Amino acid sequence: PIVAIRKLSSASNTHQQQFHRCVLFIFEHLLSIFLSLRDNLLPCSRTLQARTTDYLVATQYSSTNNYIIHRTSSHRILKYYNKMNLKYSSLLATLLISSSSAFAPTSSFGVSSVSVSSKTRVQGIADDDIESAINRDLEYQPGAAQTPFAERFRHLKGTKVKTVGEAFASFTAICGTPINALYKNMMTDIVGTTHLTVVNARFVRDPIWSLGMITALDLLLKNYPDVENRGKIVASLFEAVDLSEEDVRADAASMKEWIVGKSKDDVMAALVGEADSPFKSAVLSAKEDEYWMYSRFFGIGLVALMDEVGVEMNADDVYPVMEQWMKDGLGKSHFTACSDSDTYFKIKSKLDMMETMMKEIEIREKKRMAERLEEKAEAAIRKAERDAEMQKEIEAEASSTTTTTTTTTTKEETTA
C-alpha cells in the first residue's frame, strides 16, 4: 500500500499530492501502532522491528521533478514506541488474567478458588476471605441478628431518620435569619453533633446532659453580636433536633438548684446512687445498662457541676475529678469524658481571649468616640466664641456708624 500511495503522490495536481502525502503519513502511524500491539501481544524478533523502523525512516515521497526524503527522527519513533508500550501493557495484563482465569476452576461467584484461598485472605487480622464476606453480606437482614443488642433495638428497624443535612436545612428554615459569619461553622458543628447524638437508639436524655447542653450554648453564644436573635438561634436548634427546649431548661434548672451548697463528695455519692438527686434514676439505669451511651454534653454537664462545687476550672484540676466521677461513680470509661473536658477548656480559653479582645476593641472605640465628641464640643465652643466676637464687632461698628451720622447731622443743623 505504501508503494501504491507513493505512485499516486507523483500526480500532476498539487492538491492531490498533498492529499496522498497526508494519507501516507496516517498510514505510517497506524502501522506503528500495529507494531506496538504486535510486540506486546505476540513474540517478535528485534531484527524485524529494526528493519521496519528503518523502512519507515527511509520512506521516500516523490514530487513532480525530484525525490523528497521524509526524514522522520528515530528518537521520535522510539519515544512514540515507549508510550505505546506503557499504554498497552495494562491491556496485555488484563487479557492474560482473563485468559488464565478462564481455565482455572471457579467458585459460584466466578472467582478462582486457588486465588481466593492464597491471595485474598487477611493474614494476621481476620481469618476470613472475600467469598465468605460476600456470603455474609448477601445473607444479612436488618434486625435479624441473634444478639442481645439486636433483640433490644429490633423494634426500631425501618424507622426513618433525618440526615445531618436535613437537620441543618430544618435549622436554617426555622431560624430564618442569617448566622453571623464568625459563628456559622460553630453552629453547623453543634447542629450536626447534637442531631447524631439524639437519633442514636442508645441515647437517653438526663438532667446532667441537659445541664451540659445549656452550659455549652451559654458559653458559645455569650458574645453573639446580635443579642435579639440569640434566643431564636437556640430555639431553632432544639426544634431542628426534635428536642423540647422547655424540658431541657427545666432539667438544667433543677440541677442548678440541687447543686447549691453541695461538695465533691456529695456529687460522688449521688453518682454512685447512694444520695437523692435529680439524676438518681438516670445514674442507676446507666449502671445497669451495658449499652449506655456517653455524649459530649454529658461530660460538659459534669464540668458544670465541678464549677459549682468549687473545683478549679482548668484541665489539670478537672481531669482527676472527672476520672473519679466517671470510673468510680458511674462505673464507665473516663477517657472520652476527660478528653472532652480538655477540649472544653481549650475552647473556653479561646472564647475568653476573644471576649477580652472584643472588650478592648469596645473600650478603644468608646475612647475614640469620646475624643471625637470632645473635639466636636471644643469646635462648637470655639465657633460660638467666634460668633460672639463677630457679633460684638458688628454691634460696635453699627454703633460708631450711628454716632458719626448723628454728629454730621448736628453740624449741618448748626451751620444752617
Beta strands, then each sheet from edge to edge (+ up, - down):
strand 1: 60-62
strand 2: 67-69
sheet 1: 1+ 2-
end
